[in-house]
Amino acid sequence: MHKTSKSMVEEATAAITTYSIEEARDLHGRDDVQFIDIRDVRELEHEGIIPGAFHAPRGMLEFWVDPESPYFKPAFKPGKKLVLFCAAGWRSALATKTLQDMGVPDIAHIDGGFGAWKAAGAPVAAKPVKPSKP
């Protein structure tokens, strides 16, 4: 093995913008900022969500970001600062680097991820339950 997951996260972190929890809290709720939660849906159900964050599973992220993809999501249209997060900041560091490499401007991630956000007492909500279909 030439690279480890740890070395890949370290390389990504050296090349991207990382916000502290305090910096992220200052950005939260602004109209020009979109928080992007890349955690697995089970993590959202178990741990909660950051209010206003858009959920984009890590496995679909590149497809949802690419305006030429049939899976493109309007949450990723240009004009907003994107702030990615995962549980601890590792997946979001790699995802932020990938999107930066794709040419996405004004993108960053949160140091320590959702775990650090929650531990700091920043806003957290339960994942809304979708109504069941009759």
Buried (B, 14 or more C-beta within 10 A) or exposed (E): EEEEEEEBBEBBBEEBBBBEBEBBBEBBEEEEBBBBBBBBEEBBEEBBBBEEBBBBEBEEBBEBBBEEEEEBBEBBEEEBBBBBBBBBBBBBBBBBBBBBEEEBEBBBBBBBBBBBBBEEEBBEEEBEEEEEEE
